[in-house]
Amino acid sequence: MRIMGLDVGDKTVGVAASDALGWTAQGIETIRRTNKKADYRRVGELIEEKEITKIVVGLPKNMNGSIGPQGEKVLEFVEDLKKRFKVEIILWDERLTTVAAERMLISGDVSRKKRKKVIDMIAATYILQGYLDAQK
């Protein structure tokens, strides 16, 4: 049973997947969003390739817990996922995951240009690892 983690943004979707035992999350790729059809096709390819049975999608919330405009976009993305794929989908509070990913990359002395390419994948890894840790 492998689980996929997604960090959904306007321009990219960060993707992570768990190991077969569901203990650790590893970054897979950053999907550059072009159009809905292509975006969902790539997600579907990864679901099949990695034998995904569950998807954890980061839900961006405001610090007071409310859902803002970006959260609404993610909810719309999730509704489309549910229509296309027969896998369980879980929403996971992703507050500060991008900040944590950014800090980790900066502490690793990763250049700004390289950080931009991987930040969403790292954030997806944080989202998925948070979910996996909470299940134990």
Salt bridges, closest charged atoms under 4 A:
ASP10 OD2 - LYS73 NZ 3.31
GLU29 OE1 - ARG42 NH2 2.60
ASP39 OD2 - ARG33 NE 2.97
GLU45 OE1 - ARG42 NH1 2.90
GLU49 OE2 - LYS50 NZ 3.79
GLU76 OE2 - LYS36 NZ 3.40
GLU79 OE2 - LYS82 NZ 3.63
ASP80 OD2 - LYS36 NZ 3.55
GLU88 OE1 - LYS54 NZ 3.92
ASP93 OD2 - ARG95 NH2 2.48
GLU102 OE2 - ARG115 NE 3.07
ASP133 OD1 - LYS136 NZ 3.87
